[in-house]
Amino acid sequence: MVIGIIGAMDLEISGYLGEIKLIKKIAYANLIFYVGKINSKKVVIVKSGAGKVNSALCAQILIDKFCVSAIIFTGVAGALNKSLNVFDVVVLSDCIQHDIDATALGFEIGEIPFSKMKTIPSSKALSKLALTSAKDQNLKVILGKGLTGDQFISSEEKNNYLREKFGGDCVDMESAAVAYVCFVNKIPFVIIRTISDGANSSAKISFNVFFAQAAEHSKNIVLKMLEKM
């Protein structure tokens, strides 16, 4: 069993690089894949870069070139659910691309045109493992809906729209793209997001202050998951 671990930015994977027993590094498609073991589990760790295109590309390479058995996306997100605070954790039950809009062609907003797909569910088994691993570390964690778009959300107006339109708990720039790639390839996946900001007018400041520690929480959950697998 080989587990693919993706983070969008350096700080979202750097913690794993201190834990991995590295076997080799492979450069491919402008990405660097770290192949090795953590807690005796075979892993491939990679920084995808931000956004849907980068993360989808990364996930497909993990599946095609490294033959991963499952994918874990680890990182931070902005809060939409008003009960969530910085450092709370959302394990995504499902996710949707909030910025797909082909309503002019008769599709629902968020629906992938001509695919009959809108909401993509994660692996129930991996989600349950992530939830218990977060609780083991006394972190506040919920199973929730994630929204994804190629936008950093930093206004109350947009935040309110996304929450009311889609019922989302958090918002990011990669999750639904990774979910779609895993879904069509029949690869189980889970996405773990620690809240770094409120996806509102103070999001930029909050993100810069809390990003590193929020990413650390996500990493610790994944390490605990690898212990249990």
C-alpha positions as YAML, in Angstrom:
chain: A
units: angstrom
residues:
- id: 1
  name: MET
  ca: [0.00, 0.00, 0.00]
- id: 2
  name: VAL
  ca: [1.37, 3.40, -1.02]
- id: 3
  name: ILE
  ca: [-0.16, 6.58, 0.40]
- id: 4
  name: GLY
  ca: [0.06, 9.82, -1.55]
- id: 5
  name: ILE
  ca: [0.23, 12.94, 0.62]
- id: 6
  name: ILE
  ca: [-0.37, 16.31, -1.05]
- id: 7
  name: GLY
  ca: [-0.03, 19.83, 0.32]
- id: 8
  name: ALA
  ca: [-0.45, 22.93, -1.79]
- id: 9
  name: MET
  ca: [2.40, 24.95, -0.29]
- id: 10
  name: ASP
  ca: [5.83, 24.37, 1.26]
- id: 11
  name: LEU
  ca: [4.65, 24.72, 4.86]
- id: 12
  name: GLU
  ca: [1.92, 22.15, 4.21]
- id: 13
  name: ILE
  ca: [4.47, 19.44, 3.43]
- id: 14
  name: SER
  ca: [7.65, 20.55, 5.21]
- id: 15
  name: GLY
  ca: [6.68, 18.84, 8.46]
- id: 16
  name: TYR
  ca: [6.43, 15.49, 6.72]
- id: 17
  name: LEU
  ca: [9.90, 15.86, 5.24]
- id: 18
  name: GLY
  ca: [11.30, 15.85, 8.78]
- id: 19
  name: GLU
  ca: [9.51, 12.56, 9.46]
- id: 20
  name: ILE
  ca: [10.10, 10.60, 6.27]
- id: 21
  name: LYS
  ca: [12.78, 7.94, 5.88]
- id: 22
  name: LEU
  ca: [13.64, 9.12, 2.39]
- id: 23
  name: ILE
  ca: [14.37, 6.58, -0.31]
- id: 24
  name: LYS
  ca: [14.53, 8.90, -3.30]
- id: 25
  name: LYS
  ca: [13.39, 12.20, -4.77]
- id: 26
  name: ILE
  ca: [11.88, 12.28, -8.24]
- id: 27
  name: ALA
  ca: [11.39, 15.46, -10.26]
- id: 28
  name: TYR
  ca: [8.52, 15.25, -12.71]
- id: 29
  name: ALA
  ca: [6.28, 17.83, -14.42]
- id: 30
  name: ASN
  ca: [7.86, 20.65, -12.41]
- id: 31
  name: LEU
  ca: [7.05, 18.84, -9.15]
- id: 32
  name: ILE
  ca: [9.28, 17.05, -6.64]
- id: 33
  name: PHE
  ca: [8.03, 13.75, -5.26]
- id: 34
  name: TYR
  ca: [9.55, 12.47, -2.01]
- id: 35
  name: VAL
  ca: [9.35, 8.68, -1.87]
- id: 36
  name: GLY
  ca: [9.97, 6.86, 1.39]
- id: 37
  name: LYS
  ca: [8.40, 5.58, 4.61]
- id: 38
  name: ILE
  ca: [6.75, 7.13, 7.64]
- id: 39
  name: ASN
  ca: [5.88, 4.79, 10.53]
- id: 40
  name: SER
  ca: [6.77, 1.88, 8.22]
- id: 41
  name: LYS
  ca: [4.10, 3.01, 5.72]
- id: 42
  name: LYS
  ca: [5.14, 3.66, 2.13]
- id: 43
  name: VAL
  ca: [4.41, 7.27, 1.23]
- id: 44
  name: VAL
  ca: [4.93, 9.73, -1.60]
- id: 45
  name: ILE
  ca: [4.87, 13.36, -0.48]
- id: 46
  name: VAL
  ca: [4.50, 16.26, -2.89]
- id: 47
  name: LYS
  ca: [3.77, 19.98, -2.99]
- id: 48
  name: SER
  ca: [1.20, 20.55, -5.71]
- id: 49
  name: GLY
  ca: [1.19, 24.32, -5.82]
- id: 50
  name: ALA
  ca: [-1.97, 26.36, -5.32]
- id: 51
  name: GLY
  ca: [-5.14, 26.06, -7.35]
- id: 52
  name: LYS
  ca: [-7.27, 23.45, -9.05]
- id: 53
  name: VAL
  ca: [-5.11, 22.80, -12.11]
- id: 54
  name: ASN
  ca: [-1.94, 22.22, -10.08]
- id: 55
  name: SER
  ca: [-3.61, 19.95, -7.56]
- id: 56
  name: ALA
  ca: [-5.43, 17.89, -10.21]
- id: 57
  name: LEU
  ca: [-2.20, 17.43, -12.17]
- id: 58
  name: CYS
  ca: [-0.41, 16.34, -9.02]
- id: 59
  name: ALA
  ca: [-3.09, 13.81, -8.03]
- id: 60
  name: GLN
  ca: [-3.14, 12.22, -11.47]
- id: 61
  name: ILE
  ca: [0.65, 11.82, -11.49]
- id: 62
  name: LEU
  ca: [0.52, 10.16, -8.06]
- id: 63
  name: ILE
  ca: [-2.00, 7.68, -9.43]
- id: 64
  name: ASP
  ca: [-0.35, 7.01, -12.81]
- id: 65
  name: LYS
  ca: [3.36, 7.18, -12.01]
- id: 66
  name: PHE
  ca: [3.51, 6.18, -8.34]
- id: 67
  name: CYS
  ca: [0.52, 3.81, -8.23]
- id: 68
  name: VAL
  ca: [-0.76, 5.15, -4.91]
- id: 69
  name: SER
  ca: [-3.52, 3.21, -3.15]
- id: 70
  name: ALA
  ca: [-5.02, 6.30, -1.49]
- id: 71
  name: ILE
  ca: [-4.51, 10.06, -1.38]
- id: 72
  name: ILE
  ca: [-4.54, 12.37, 1.63]
- id: 73
  name: PHE
  ca: [-4.69, 16.10, 1.02]
- id: 74
  name: THR
  ca: [-3.42, 18.04, 3.98]
- id: 75
  name: GLY
  ca: [-3.49, 21.76, 4.65]
- id: 76
  name: VAL
  ca: [-5.43, 24.83, 5.68]
- id: 77
  name: ALA
  ca: [-8.71, 26.49, 4.72]
- id: 78
  name: GLY
  ca: [-10.88, 29.51, 5.36]
- id: 79
  name: ALA
  ca: [-13.94, 29.11, 7.58]
- id: 80
  name: LEU
  ca: [-17.48, 29.50, 6.28]
- id: 81
  name: ASN
  ca: [-19.23, 27.80, 9.18]
- id: 82
  name: LYS
  ca: [-19.54, 30.50, 11.85]
- id: 83
  name: SER
  ca: [-18.95, 27.99, 14.63]
- id: 84
  name: LEU
  ca: [-15.42, 27.30, 13.37]
- id: 85
  name: ASN
  ca: [-12.42, 29.14, 14.76]
- id: 86
  name: VAL
  ca: [-8.75, 29.24, 13.81]
- id: 87
  name: PHE
  ca: [-7.10, 25.83, 14.43]
- id: 88
  name: ASP
  ca: [-10.39, 23.91, 14.30]
- id: 89
  name: VAL
  ca: [-10.31, 21.04, 11.84]
- id: 90
  name: VAL
  ca: [-12.65, 20.05, 9.03]
- id: 91
  name: VAL
  ca: [-12.46, 16.54, 7.61]
- id: 92
  name: LEU
  ca: [-14.31, 16.84, 4.32]
- id: 93
  name: SER
  ca: [-17.26, 14.52, 3.90]
- id: 94
  name: ASP
  ca: [-17.62, 15.88, 0.37]
- id: 95
  name: CYS
  ca: [-16.67, 18.88, -1.71]
- id: 96
  name: ILE
  ca: [-17.79, 20.96, -4.64]
- id: 97
  name: GLN
  ca: [-16.27, 23.47, -7.06]
- id: 98
  name: HIS
  ca: [-18.09, 26.68, -6.20]
- id: 99
  name: ASP
  ca: [-16.67, 28.61, -9.16]
- id: 100
  name: ILE
  ca: [-17.99, 26.39, -11.96]
- id: 101
  name: ASP
  ca: [-20.86, 28.26, -13.53]
- id: 102
  name: ALA
  ca: [-22.52, 26.89, -16.68]
- id: 103
  name: THR
  ca: [-25.98, 28.02, -15.65]
- id: 104
  name: ALA
  ca: [-26.41, 29.66, -19.06]
- id: 105
  name: LEU
  ca: [-26.42, 26.13, -20.51]
- id: 106
  name: GLY
  ca: [-28.97, 24.86, -18.02]
- id: 107
  name: PHE
  ca: [-26.63, 23.34, -15.45]
- id: 108
  name: GLU
  ca: [-26.71, 24.08, -11.72]
- id: 109
  name: ILE
  ca: [-23.97, 26.30, -10.39]
- id: 110
  name: GLY
  ca: [-21.20, 24.05, -9.12]
- id: 111
  name: GLU
  ca: [-22.18, 21.24, -11.48]
- id: 112
  name: ILE
  ca: [-19.48, 19.94, -13.81]
- id: 113
  name: PRO
  ca: [-21.08, 20.36, -17.25]
- id: 114
  name: PHE
  ca: [-22.18, 17.19, -19.07]
- id: 115
  name: SER
  ca: [-20.96, 14.99, -16.21]
- id: 116
  name: LYS
  ca: [-24.02, 14.89, -13.91]
- id: 117
  name: MET
  ca: [-21.52, 15.49, -11.09]
- id: 118
  name: LYS
  ca: [-21.59, 18.22, -8.50]
- id: 119
  name: THR
  ca: [-20.77, 17.00, -5.00]
- id: 120
  name: ILE
  ca: [-17.94, 14.46, -4.68]
- id: 121
  name: PRO
  ca: [-17.85, 12.29, -1.53]
- id: 122
  name: SER
  ca: [-14.66, 11.26, 0.24]
- id: 123
  name: SER
  ca: [-13.80, 7.80, 1.55]
- id: 124
  name: LYS
  ca: [-15.93, 7.04, 4.60]
- id: 125
  name: ALA
  ca: [-13.24, 4.78, 6.06]
- id: 126
  name: LEU
  ca: [-10.46, 7.34, 5.67]
- id: 127
  name: SER
  ca: [-12.70, 10.14, 6.93]
- id: 128
  name: LYS
  ca: [-13.52, 8.14, 10.06]
- id: 129
  name: LEU
  ca: [-9.82, 7.48, 10.62]
- id: 130
  name: ALA
  ca: [-9.03, 11.18, 10.23]
- id: 131
  name: LEU
  ca: [-11.75, 12.16, 12.69]
- id: 132
  name: THR
  ca: [-10.54, 9.75, 15.37]
- id: 133
  name: SER
  ca: [-6.93, 10.80, 14.79]
- id: 134
  name: ALA
  ca: [-7.87, 14.46, 15.33]
- id: 135
  name: LYS
  ca: [-9.84, 13.64, 18.46]
- id: 136
  name: ASP
  ca: [-6.87, 11.67, 19.80]
- id: 137
  name: GLN
  ca: [-5.01, 14.99, 19.86]
- id: 138
  name: ASN
  ca: [-7.86, 16.87, 21.53]
- id: 139
  name: LEU
  ca: [-8.52, 19.00, 18.47]
- id: 140
  name: LYS
  ca: [-11.96, 20.36, 17.70]
- id: 141
  name: VAL
  ca: [-12.95, 18.56, 14.51]
- id: 142
  name: ILE
  ca: [-16.08, 18.24, 12.39]
- id: 143
  name: LEU
  ca: [-17.07, 16.25, 9.34]
- id: 144
  name: GLY
  ca: [-18.11, 18.92, 6.88]
- id: 145
  name: LYS
  ca: [-18.56, 20.14, 3.32]
- id: 146
  name: GLY
  ca: [-15.67, 21.81, 1.55]
- id: 147
  name: LEU
  ca: [-15.93, 24.35, -1.25]
- id: 148
  name: THR
  ca: [-13.17, 24.87, -3.79]
- id: 149
  name: GLY
  ca: [-12.44, 27.64, -6.26]
- id: 150
  name: ASP
  ca: [-9.49, 29.42, -7.83]
- id: 151
  name: GLN
  ca: [-9.98, 32.36, -5.49]
- id: 152
  name: PHE
  ca: [-8.70, 33.39, -2.06]
- id: 153
  name: ILE
  ca: [-11.90, 34.40, -0.26]
- id: 154
  name: SER
  ca: [-11.46, 37.61, 1.70]
- id: 155
  name: SER
  ca: [-14.82, 39.37, 1.90]
- id: 156
  name: GLU
  ca: [-17.86, 38.99, 4.11]
- id: 157
  name: GLU
  ca: [-20.14, 39.24, 1.09]
- id: 158
  name: LYS
  ca: [-18.50, 36.33, -0.72]
- id: 159
  name: ASN
  ca: [-18.29, 34.32, 2.49]
- id: 160
  name: ASN
  ca: [-22.01, 34.74, 3.15]
- id: 161
  name: TYR
  ca: [-22.86, 33.84, -0.45]
- id: 162
  name: LEU
  ca: [-20.84, 30.62, -0.39]
- id: 163
  name: ARG
  ca: [-22.25, 29.52, 2.96]
- id: 164
  name: GLU
  ca: [-25.84, 30.24, 2.01]
- id: 165
  name: LYS
  ca: [-25.67, 28.95, -1.58]
- id: 166
  name: PHE
  ca: [-23.74, 25.72, -0.96]
- id: 167
  name: GLY
  ca: [-23.94, 25.09, 2.78]
- id: 168
  name: GLY
  ca: [-20.16, 24.91, 2.96]
- id: 169
  name: ASP
  ca: [-18.15, 24.66, 6.16]
- id: 170
  name: CYS
  ca: [-14.81, 25.76, 4.72]
- id: 171
  name: VAL
  ca: [-13.31, 27.01, 1.48]
- id: 172
  name: ASP
  ca: [-9.99, 26.36, -0.27]
- id: 173
  name: MET
  ca: [-8.37, 26.29, -3.70]
- id: 174
  name: GLU
  ca: [-7.61, 22.58, -4.30]
- id: 175
  name: SER
  ca: [-9.81, 20.00, -2.59]
- id: 176
  name: ALA
  ca: [-12.59, 19.43, -5.12]
- id: 177
  name: ALA
  ca: [-10.11, 19.10, -7.97]
- id: 178
  name: VAL
  ca: [-8.21, 16.36, -6.13]
- id: 179
  name: ALA
  ca: [-11.52, 14.75, -5.20]
- id: 180
  name: TYR
  ca: [-12.64, 14.62, -8.83]
- id: 181
  name: VAL
  ca: [-9.38, 13.04, -10.00]
- id: 182
  name: CYS
  ca: [-9.59, 10.41, -7.24]
- id: 183
  name: PHE
  ca: [-13.26, 9.74, -7.94]
- id: 184
  name: VAL
  ca: [-12.85, 9.08, -11.66]
- id: 185
  name: ASN
  ca: [-9.80, 6.89, -10.97]
- id: 186
  name: LYS
  ca: [-11.58, 5.01, -8.15]
- id: 187
  name: ILE
  ca: [-8.88, 5.93, -5.63]
- id: 188
  name: PRO
  ca: [-10.01, 6.46, -2.02]
- id: 189
  name: PHE
  ca: [-9.17, 9.87, -0.62]
- id: 190
  name: VAL
  ca: [-9.61, 12.11, 2.37]
- id: 191
  name: ILE
  ca: [-9.02, 15.84, 2.75]
- id: 192
  name: ILE
  ca: [-8.04, 17.37, 6.08]
- id: 193
  name: ARG
  ca: [-8.24, 21.14, 6.46]
- id: 194
  name: THR
  ca: [-7.31, 23.15, 9.54]
- id: 195
  name: ILE
  ca: [-8.84, 26.61, 9.72]
- id: 196
  name: SER
  ca: [-6.28, 29.39, 9.23]
- id: 197
  name: ASP
  ca: [-8.65, 32.31, 8.69]
- id: 198
  name: GLY
  ca: [-12.28, 33.37, 8.51]
- id: 199
  name: ALA
  ca: [-12.42, 33.82, 4.72]
- id: 200
  name: ASN
  ca: [-13.45, 37.43, 5.36]
- id: 201
  name: SER
  ca: [-11.99, 40.93, 5.36]
- id: 202
  name: SER
  ca: [-9.30, 39.93, 7.89]
- id: 203
  name: ALA
  ca: [-8.41, 36.71, 6.06]
- id: 204
  name: LYS
  ca: [-5.09, 37.91, 4.65]
- id: 205
  name: ILE
  ca: [-3.76, 38.94, 8.04]
- id: 206
  name: SER
  ca: [-5.08, 35.85, 9.81]
- id: 207
  name: PHE
  ca: [-3.73, 33.53, 7.11]
- id: 208
  name: ASN
  ca: [-0.23, 34.96, 7.36]
- id: 209
  name: VAL
  ca: [-0.20, 34.77, 11.17]
- id: 210
  name: PHE
  ca: [-1.75, 31.33, 11.70]
- id: 211
  name: PHE
  ca: [-0.92, 29.42, 8.51]
- id: 212
  name: ALA
  ca: [2.17, 27.58, 9.80]
- id: 213
  name: GLN
  ca: [0.54, 26.35, 13.01]
- id: 214
  name: ALA
  ca: [-2.68, 25.38, 11.23]
- id: 215
  name: ALA
  ca: [-0.69, 23.33, 8.72]
- id: 216
  name: GLU
  ca: [1.10, 21.67, 11.64]
- id: 217
  name: HIS
  ca: [-2.23, 20.50, 13.09]
- id: 218
  name: SER
  ca: [-3.18, 18.89, 9.78]
- id: 219
  name: LYS
  ca: [0.21, 17.20, 9.59]
- id: 220
  name: ASN
  ca: [-0.11, 15.75, 13.09]
- id: 221
  name: ILE
  ca: [-3.49, 14.27, 12.21]
- id: 222
  name: VAL
  ca: [-2.04, 12.57, 9.15]
- id: 223
  name: LEU
  ca: [0.90, 11.19, 11.12]
- id: 224
  name: LYS
  ca: [-1.53, 9.71, 13.62]
- id: 225
  name: MET
  ca: [-3.52, 8.20, 10.74]
- id: 226
  name: LEU
  ca: [-0.38, 6.54, 9.39]
- id: 227
  name: GLU
  ca: [0.23, 5.02, 12.82]
- id: 228
  name: LYS
  ca: [-3.24, 3.50, 12.79]
- id: 229
  name: MET
  ca: [-3.26, 2.22, 9.21]
...
